[in-house]
Amino acid sequence: MEEQDNVFVQTESQLASQTTKTSPEPSKKTLPNIVLTNVTDFIILKKDLTSIVGPMGFTCKANRSNIIIRSNTRENWMAIKSYLIEANYEYHSYLPRSSQPFRVVLRHLHHSTPAVDIINYLSDHGHKVNSISKITHHTNKLPLPLFNIGLARNNNNREIFKITKILNTIVKFEYPKRRPDPPQCHNCQKYGHTRNYCHHYPRCVKCGSEHSTDECTKQPEEPAKCANCSGNHTANYKGCQSLKKILNRTKPKVKAKKINKENQPIPTLAIPPPSRRNGNEAPSPNSKGKPSYVEIAANKPPPDQSLYIIIKFLDELKSILNPLLTVLTSLINKITLPITPTP
């Protein structure tokens, strides 16, 4: 699904001024980060910001490629952004949450319904519409019975989900579905922010050069070049290696399940069937029944050790019983001899 151009939209400056007039943002609320790139001299930047908002008006945090600036008040946040624009710094930021519209999706209303009628109906029910746009199919571009609506932030925003009928039509309001991919800026082609709050130098989506896509002179037969990974594809290609790395970092890690050793069954050793031997044949010292040195060192019994012990015991018992049987046999013979009378 794709959105058509907004039918009725308030600009960012209107949103900011409206928020400032109606509900000024407390200093305790977190303001969006300001992310700078290509900073060559941090000391100059720090001195300039200190002279503008004071030493307690901002904090910085550097990572491998950016400097993140945080401010404690909205006035300082706006002053820092104005300075960065005048000093020609490359940065991007975000719209404060208090100025962000409350977004909903309207379902089951015919696409030919005028946007003004929807705005007037919602206004009568206490909802001020900042933006409204039709949604079209992503392949054939045909309009769908769907509308994207942005409401001005208010305490009654969630009351809109109770509305089930508009203009004699059974409808449904719901939250918009979150996209799995991060947002991509159409100005610098980087991920994680949008062009409305981007102050980086433009990069072409087709050739990767430092100009806007509208000014590109690349011919269709010429190979494309990605502005992010320098691959031979456009910067909005979903198979880009830069996008894959970001998705791998943000993918939730599945923790391995802990194995409970107490509930695990004890493995049993399979004992092979005894080999056929003659009664007088003792097991050879090199037979498989004798434990090897490795098995003894590892304190691990060989598979047929019990069989070897039984056979050895029987052989020792036989060597003891054989002499006894011989003595008993001779005694029995002497006892059973016939007695001859004496003359």
C-alpha positions as CSV (number, residue, x, y, z in Angstrom):
1,M,0.0,0.0,0.0
2,E,1.2,3.5,-0.8
3,E,-0.1,6.9,0.2
4,Q,-1.2,9.5,-2.3
5,D,-0.2,13.2,-1.8
6,N,-1.7,14.7,1.4
7,V,-5.1,16.2,0.7
8,F,-4.9,18.4,3.8
9,V,-1.7,18.9,5.7
10,Q,-0.3,21.3,8.3
11,T,3.3,22.2,7.9
12,E,6.0,21.4,10.5
13,S,6.2,25.1,11.5
14,Q,2.5,25.2,12.0
15,L,2.7,22.1,14.2
16,A,5.5,23.5,16.3
17,S,3.8,26.9,16.7
18,Q,0.5,25.2,17.6
19,T,2.2,23.1,20.3
20,T,4.1,26.0,21.7
21,K,0.9,28.1,22.0
22,T,-1.5,25.5,23.3
23,S,0.7,23.2,25.4
24,P,4.2,24.3,26.0
25,E,6.5,21.4,26.5
26,P,7.9,20.9,30.0
27,S,11.6,20.7,30.4
28,K,11.3,17.2,31.9
29,K,10.2,15.8,28.6
30,T,12.9,14.3,26.4
31,L,13.7,16.3,23.3
32,P,14.9,14.6,20.1
33,N,18.6,14.1,19.6
34,I,20.6,16.2,17.1
35,V,23.0,14.0,15.2
36,L,26.1,15.7,13.6
37,T,28.4,14.1,11.1
38,N,31.8,15.2,9.6
39,V,32.8,17.3,12.6
40,T,36.5,18.2,12.3
41,D,37.0,20.4,15.5
42,F,34.9,19.5,18.5
43,I,36.4,22.3,20.7
44,I,35.1,25.0,18.3
45,L,31.7,23.4,18.3
46,K,31.7,23.2,22.1
47,K,32.7,26.8,22.6
48,D,30.1,28.1,20.2
49,L,27.3,26.1,21.8
50,T,28.4,27.2,25.3
51,S,28.2,30.8,24.2
52,I,24.7,30.3,22.8
53,V,22.9,28.1,25.5
54,G,25.4,28.1,28.3
55,P,27.5,25.3,29.8
56,M,24.5,23.5,31.3
57,G,22.3,23.9,28.2
58,F,23.5,20.8,26.3
59,T,25.4,17.6,26.5
60,C,27.4,15.7,23.8
61,K,28.1,12.0,23.2
62,A,30.4,10.8,20.4
63,N,30.4,7.5,18.7
64,R,32.4,6.1,15.8
65,S,31.0,8.5,13.1
66,N,28.6,11.0,14.8
67,I,28.3,13.5,17.6
68,I,24.9,13.4,19.4
69,I,23.8,16.6,21.1
70,R,21.0,16.6,23.7
71,S,19.3,19.7,25.1
72,N,17.3,20.2,28.3
73,T,14.8,22.8,27.1
74,R,12.9,23.4,23.9
75,E,14.3,26.9,23.6
76,N,17.9,25.6,23.7
77,W,17.1,22.9,21.3
78,M,15.7,25.4,18.7
79,A,18.7,27.7,19.3
80,I,21.2,24.9,18.7
81,K,19.5,23.9,15.5
82,S,19.5,27.5,14.2
83,Y,23.2,27.8,14.9
84,L,24.0,24.5,13.1
85,I,22.1,25.7,10.0
86,E,24.0,29.1,10.0
87,A,27.4,27.4,10.5
88,N,26.6,24.9,7.7
89,Y,27.0,21.8,9.8
90,E,25.6,18.5,8.5
91,Y,23.1,17.0,10.9
92,H,19.7,15.5,11.2
93,S,17.1,15.5,14.0
94,Y,13.5,14.5,14.6
95,L,10.2,16.2,15.3
96,P,9.4,16.4,19.1
97,R,6.8,13.8,20.2
98,S,4.5,16.6,21.4
99,S,4.4,18.0,17.9
100,Q,4.1,14.6,16.2
101,P,0.5,13.9,15.0
102,F,-1.5,11.0,16.4
103,R,-1.7,8.7,13.4
104,V,-4.6,6.3,12.7
105,V,-5.9,4.4,9.7
106,L,-9.5,4.6,8.6
107,R,-10.9,1.4,7.0
108,H,-14.0,0.5,4.9
109,L,-14.8,4.1,3.7
110,H,-15.1,4.4,-0.1
111,H,-12.1,6.1,-1.7
112,S,-14.3,8.7,-3.5
113,T,-15.3,10.2,-0.2
114,P,-14.2,13.9,0.0
115,A,-11.5,14.6,2.6
116,V,-13.4,17.7,3.7
117,D,-16.4,15.5,4.8
118,I,-14.2,13.3,6.9
119,I,-12.5,16.3,8.5
120,N,-15.8,18.0,9.3
121,Y,-17.3,14.8,10.8
122,L,-14.2,14.2,13.0
123,S,-14.2,17.9,14.0
124,D,-17.8,17.6,15.2
125,H,-16.6,14.7,17.4
126,G,-13.8,16.7,19.0
127,H,-10.9,15.6,16.8
128,K,-8.7,18.1,14.9
129,V,-7.2,16.7,11.7
130,N,-3.7,17.8,10.7
131,S,-3.4,15.6,7.6
132,I,-5.4,13.1,5.6
133,S,-4.3,11.1,2.6
134,K,-5.7,8.2,0.5
135,I,-3.9,4.9,0.3
136,T,-3.4,3.2,-3.0
137,H,-2.3,-0.4,-3.9
138,H,1.4,-0.8,-4.1
139,T,1.4,-2.5,-7.5
140,N,-1.5,-1.3,-9.6
141,K,-1.9,2.1,-7.8
142,L,-5.6,1.7,-7.6
143,P,-7.3,3.6,-4.7
144,L,-8.3,1.5,-1.7
145,P,-11.0,2.1,1.0
146,L,-8.3,3.3,3.3
147,F,-7.2,6.7,4.6
148,N,-4.2,7.7,6.6
149,I,-5.2,10.4,9.2
150,G,-3.0,12.5,11.4
151,L,-4.7,14.1,14.4
152,A,-3.4,17.0,16.6
153,R,-2.1,15.7,20.0
154,N,-4.9,15.8,22.6
155,N,-6.1,13.8,25.6
156,N,-9.1,12.4,23.7
157,N,-7.1,11.0,20.7
158,R,-7.9,7.4,21.7
159,E,-11.6,8.1,21.7
160,I,-11.5,8.0,17.9
161,F,-11.3,4.2,18.1
162,K,-14.9,4.2,19.5
163,I,-16.3,5.7,16.3
164,T,-17.8,2.9,14.2
165,K,-19.9,4.8,11.6
166,I,-19.1,7.7,9.3
167,L,-21.5,9.0,6.6
168,N,-23.8,5.9,7.0
169,T,-20.8,3.7,6.5
170,I,-19.6,1.1,9.0
171,V,-15.9,1.9,9.5
172,K,-13.0,1.0,11.7
173,F,-10.2,3.1,13.1
174,E,-6.9,1.3,14.0
175,Y,-3.2,2.0,14.5
176,P,-1.0,2.0,11.4
177,K,1.2,-1.0,11.0
178,R,4.8,-0.5,11.7
179,R,7.2,-1.2,8.8
180,P,9.9,-3.7,9.5
181,D,12.5,-1.6,7.7
182,P,13.9,1.6,9.2
183,P,12.9,4.9,7.5
184,Q,15.2,6.1,4.7
185,C,15.9,9.7,4.0
186,H,15.1,10.8,0.4
187,N,17.7,13.6,0.7
188,C,20.9,11.9,1.8
189,Q,19.7,8.3,1.4
190,K,20.8,7.3,4.9
191,Y,18.6,5.2,7.2
192,G,17.1,6.2,10.5
193,H,15.6,9.6,9.7
194,T,13.5,11.4,7.1
195,R,14.2,14.3,4.7
196,N,11.9,16.7,6.5
197,Y,14.5,16.9,9.3
198,C,17.7,16.3,7.3
199,H,20.4,18.9,6.8
200,H,23.0,16.7,5.2
201,Y,24.3,17.3,1.7
202,P,22.0,15.6,-0.9
203,R,22.9,12.3,-2.4
204,C,21.4,10.8,-5.6
205,V,19.4,7.6,-5.2
206,K,20.5,6.5,-8.6
207,C,24.2,7.4,-9.1
208,G,25.2,8.2,-5.5
209,S,26.7,11.6,-6.4
210,E,26.3,14.7,-4.2
211,H,23.2,16.1,-6.0
212,S,19.5,15.6,-5.6
213,T,17.8,12.8,-7.5
214,D,15.8,15.3,-9.6
215,E,19.1,16.7,-11.0
216,C,20.6,13.4,-12.0
217,T,21.7,13.0,-15.6
218,K,22.5,9.3,-15.5
219,Q,21.2,7.4,-18.5
220,P,19.1,4.2,-18.0
221,E,21.8,2.0,-19.6
222,E,24.5,3.2,-17.3
223,P,25.1,1.2,-14.1
224,A,23.7,2.5,-10.8
225,K,25.8,3.2,-7.7
226,C,24.6,3.0,-4.2
227,A,25.2,6.0,-2.0
228,N,25.6,3.8,1.1
229,C,27.6,0.8,0.1
230,S,28.9,1.8,-3.4
231,G,27.3,-1.3,-4.9
232,N,25.9,-1.5,-8.4
233,H,22.3,-0.8,-7.4
234,T,20.2,2.1,-6.4
235,A,20.3,3.3,-2.8
236,N,16.7,2.2,-2.1
237,Y,17.5,-1.4,-3.0
238,K,16.1,-3.7,-0.2
239,G,19.1,-6.1,-0.7
240,C,21.7,-3.5,0.1
241,Q,24.4,-4.6,2.5
242,S,24.1,-1.5,4.5
243,L,20.4,-2.2,5.2
244,K,21.2,-5.8,6.0
245,K,23.7,-4.8,8.6
246,I,21.2,-2.4,10.3
247,L,18.5,-5.1,10.3
248,N,20.9,-7.6,11.9
249,R,21.8,-5.1,14.6
250,T,18.2,-4.4,15.4
251,K,17.0,-8.0,15.2
252,P,16.0,-9.3,18.6
253,K,18.4,-12.0,19.9
254,V,16.8,-15.3,20.9
255,K,18.3,-16.5,24.2
256,A,19.3,-20.1,24.3
257,K,17.1,-22.2,26.6
258,K,18.9,-23.4,29.7
259,I,19.1,-27.2,29.9
260,N,18.0,-28.7,33.2
261,K,20.6,-31.4,33.9
262,E,18.6,-32.8,36.7
263,N,15.7,-33.8,34.5
264,Q,17.8,-35.1,31.7
265,P,17.8,-39.0,31.4
266,I,21.1,-40.8,32.1
267,P,22.4,-42.3,28.9
268,T,22.8,-46.1,29.0
269,L,25.7,-47.9,27.4
270,A,24.8,-50.6,25.0
271,I,26.4,-54.0,25.8
272,P,27.1,-56.1,22.8
273,P,26.2,-59.8,22.9
274,P,28.9,-62.1,24.2
275,S,31.1,-63.8,21.7
276,R,31.1,-67.6,21.4
277,R,34.1,-69.1,23.2
278,N,35.0,-72.6,24.3
279,G,34.7,-73.4,27.9
280,N,38.5,-73.6,28.5
281,E,39.3,-70.5,26.5
282,A,40.0,-67.4,28.4
283,P,39.7,-63.9,26.9
284,S,42.9,-62.7,25.3
285,P,44.6,-59.7,26.9
286,N,44.2,-57.7,23.7
287,S,40.5,-58.5,23.4
288,K,38.0,-55.7,23.1
289,G,36.6,-56.4,26.5
290,K,39.8,-55.0,28.2
291,P,39.5,-51.3,28.9
292,S,42.0,-49.1,27.0
293,Y,44.3,-46.6,28.7
294,V,42.3,-43.7,27.3
295,E,39.1,-45.1,28.8
296,I,40.7,-45.7,32.2
297,A,42.3,-42.1,32.2
298,A,38.9,-40.6,31.3
299,N,37.2,-42.7,34.0
300,K,34.8,-43.9,31.4
301,P,33.9,-47.6,31.4
302,P,34.1,-49.4,28.0
303,P,30.9,-50.7,26.6
304,D,31.6,-54.4,27.5
305,Q,33.6,-54.1,30.7
306,S,30.9,-55.9,32.8
307,L,31.1,-58.9,30.4
308,Y,34.8,-59.1,30.8
309,I,34.6,-59.1,34.6
310,I,32.0,-62.0,34.5
311,I,34.1,-64.1,32.2
312,K,37.3,-63.5,34.3
313,F,35.4,-64.5,37.5
314,L,34.1,-67.7,35.9
315,D,37.6,-68.7,34.8
316,E,39.1,-68.1,38.2
317,L,36.2,-70.1,39.8
318,K,36.9,-72.9,37.4
319,S,40.6,-73.0,38.2
320,I,39.6,-73.4,41.9
321,L,36.9,-75.9,41.5
322,N,38.8,-78.3,39.1
323,P,41.3,-79.5,41.8
324,L,38.5,-79.9,44.3
325,L,36.5,-82.0,41.9
326,T,39.5,-84.2,41.3
327,V,40.0,-84.8,45.0
328,L,36.3,-85.5,45.6
329,T,36.2,-87.9,42.7
330,S,39.2,-89.9,44.1
331,L,37.5,-90.0,47.6
332,I,34.3,-91.3,46.2
333,N,36.1,-94.0,44.2
334,K,37.8,-95.2,47.4
335,I,34.6,-95.3,49.4
336,T,32.7,-97.2,46.7
337,L,35.4,-100.0,46.4
338,P,34.0,-103.5,47.3
339,I,35.2,-104.9,50.7
340,T,36.6,-108.5,50.5
341,P,36.2,-110.8,53.6
342,T,39.3,-112.0,55.3
343,P,39.9,-115.8,55.5
